[in-house]
Amino acid sequence: MKRLFVALVLAGMAISPVLAQQEPWGGNVLGWKFTQTAEANNVVNCRATQGQNIVSRRNNGKHYLSVPAPTDLPQGWYREGRASIIIGGNAEPVDAEKGGRLAFYVDDGQLTALSRARGYQWRVAGPRGILTGSASFTGDVGKAVAELHACVKANTVAAPQPGSAAPAPARTIAKWSGPWVWINPLTLFGKPVDTRGQRLSIELLPNNRVNICTDLRRNDTCKNAPFTERSGVYQLSPNGSELYEIRTANGGLSGQFWFRKESRTRTGPDGTFVLN
């Protein structure tokens, strides 16, 4: 049987939320159920479910772990600094979102660690206080994660062959990089997060955009974002909730960072940086 995403592309059909219907995936791992779902913008979501817990890999790289949503946590986004997970004793900040369930967005490295740890703990700072929980798995977790990789691979259109047209990469006009300096030490689950060697890089692109890369999770997370300028101060908010405020300085950049934009007028920055 042709896989879900490939079949829709070959049929010339646009994937829309109307088509977001779960289909079984043939993974055979004791204690796990596998499904695949077509979502908007040609995204396919491959899920492994055990009990009330879900591990997801998407073919756009936006993977997540999901648990039943706490009733006393309002719906919405909880960005890095307000949400975190612990896998194998390592605490890392992540973006979280509460809709019908509570999802923690993770990367490939965290899924690999999950295979070894066979579970994780989570923490979210909500308006009514800090909520915590955990998820544990049985059976061959590594094989379950591998099945998700196979599902994603089967639902990903092959890259263009040599000689075929491909979009040109965005041209970098200038690039700066340097270390973070945290005003207050980052703490998760009451323990300090190792910030040694954490770096930030900014690439200036055409059309008032930048490519900004951070390594808060010990893996680079890069985002392409627009910026605005007023009186020599540049501002950008790659995920819509945080704020970078940047000035030019001796051929480099100096800046301040807030986890939440609204804190800009109420508190000092959460971090600063100098990039060369």
ChimeraX attribute file (.defattr): number of C-alpha atoms within 10 A of each C-alpha:
attribute: neighborCount
match mode: 1-to-1
recipient: residues
	/A:1	4
	/A:2	9
	/A:3	16
	/A:4	19
	/A:5	24
	/A:6	16
	/A:7	13
	/A:8	15
	/A:9	13
	/A:10	8
	/A:11	8
	/A:12	9
	/A:13	11
	/A:14	12
	/A:15	18
	/A:16	13
	/A:17	11
	/A:18	9
	/A:19	12
	/A:20	16
	/A:21	11
	/A:22	16
	/A:23	14
	/A:24	12
	/A:25	20
	/A:26	12
	/A:27	18
	/A:28	12
	/A:29	16
	/A:30	13
	/A:31	15
	/A:32	19
	/A:33	18
	/A:34	24
	/A:35	19
	/A:36	27
	/A:37	19
	/A:38	24
	/A:39	19
	/A:40	13
	/A:41	11
	/A:42	20
	/A:43	21
	/A:44	23
	/A:45	25
	/A:46	27
	/A:47	29
	/A:48	24
	/A:49	17
	/A:50	17
	/A:51	12
	/A:52	9
	/A:53	16
	/A:54	19
	/A:55	22
	/A:56	25
	/A:57	27
	/A:58	24
	/A:59	20
	/A:60	13
	/A:61	14
	/A:62	14
	/A:63	21
	/A:64	24
	/A:65	22
	/A:66	20
	/A:67	20
	/A:68	14
	/A:69	16
	/A:70	15
	/A:71	8
	/A:72	11
	/A:73	17
	/A:74	14
	/A:75	16
	/A:76	11
	/A:77	16
	/A:78	20
	/A:79	23
	/A:80	19
	/A:81	18
	/A:82	19
	/A:83	24
	/A:84	24
	/A:85	28
	/A:86	20
	/A:87	20
	/A:88	16
	/A:89	10
	/A:90	13
	/A:91	22
	/A:92	23
	/A:93	25
	/A:94	23
	/A:95	20
	/A:96	24
	/A:97	21
	/A:98	19
	/A:99	12
	/A:100	11
	/A:101	14
	/A:102	20
	/A:103	23
	/A:104	24
	/A:105	21
	/A:106	22
	/A:107	16
	/A:108	16
	/A:109	11
	/A:110	20
	/A:111	22
	/A:112	15
	/A:113	16
	/A:114	22
	/A:115	19
	/A:116	13
	/A:117	17
	/A:118	17
	/A:119	17
	/A:120	20
	/A:121	17
	/A:122	21
	/A:123	22
	/A:124	26
	/A:125	16
	/A:126	15
	/A:127	9
	/A:128	9
	/A:129	10
	/A:130	12
	/A:131	14
	/A:132	15
	/A:133	12
	/A:134	13
	/A:135	16
	/A:136	13
	/A:137	18
	/A:138	11
	/A:139	13
	/A:140	15
	/A:141	23
	/A:142	17
	/A:143	15
	/A:144	24
	/A:145	21
	/A:146	15
	/A:147	22
	/A:148	24
	/A:149	18
	/A:150	14
	/A:151	26
	/A:152	25
	/A:153	14
	/A:154	16
	/A:155	24
	/A:156	18
	/A:157	13
	/A:158	9
	/A:159	8
	/A:160	9
	/A:161	8
	/A:162	7
	/A:163	6
	/A:164	7
	/A:165	8
	/A:166	10
	/A:167	5
	/A:168	6
	/A:169	6
	/A:170	11
	/A:171	10
	/A:172	12
	/A:173	10
	/A:174	10
	/A:175	17
	/A:176	16
	/A:177	19
	/A:178	18
	/A:179	18
	/A:180	23
	/A:181	18
	/A:182	15
	/A:183	12
	/A:184	9
	/A:185	14
	/A:186	15
	/A:187	14
	/A:188	19
	/A:189	15
	/A:190	7
	/A:191	10
	/A:192	11
	/A:193	17
	/A:194	15
	/A:195	17
	/A:196	9
	/A:197	12
	/A:198	17
	/A:199	19
	/A:200	21
	/A:201	19
	/A:202	21
	/A:203	17
	/A:204	19
	/A:205	18
	/A:206	11
	/A:207	8
	/A:208	11
	/A:209	15
	/A:210	24
	/A:211	18
	/A:212	21
	/A:213	18
	/A:214	19
	/A:215	16
	/A:216	20
	/A:217	19
	/A:218	14
	/A:219	14
	/A:220	15
	/A:221	13
	/A:222	15
	/A:223	14
	/A:224	15
	/A:225	16
	/A:226	16
	/A:227	16
	/A:228	13
	/A:229	13
	/A:230	7
	/A:231	6
	/A:232	10
	/A:233	12
	/A:234	15
	/A:235	18
	/A:236	20
	/A:237	19
	/A:238	17
	/A:239	12
	/A:240	11
	/A:241	15
	/A:242	18
	/A:243	21
	/A:244	21
	/A:245	20
	/A:246	20
	/A:247	16
	/A:248	14
	/A:249	12
	/A:250	7
	/A:251	8
	/A:252	14
	/A:253	18
	/A:254	16
	/A:255	20
	/A:256	21
	/A:257	25
	/A:258	20
	/A:259	19
	/A:260	19
	/A:261	15
	/A:262	12
	/A:263	14
	/A:264	18
	/A:265	8
	/A:266	8
	/A:267	9
	/A:268	12
	/A:269	21
	/A:270	19
	/A:271	17
	/A:272	18
	/A:273	18
	/A:274	20
	/A:275	20
	/A:276	15
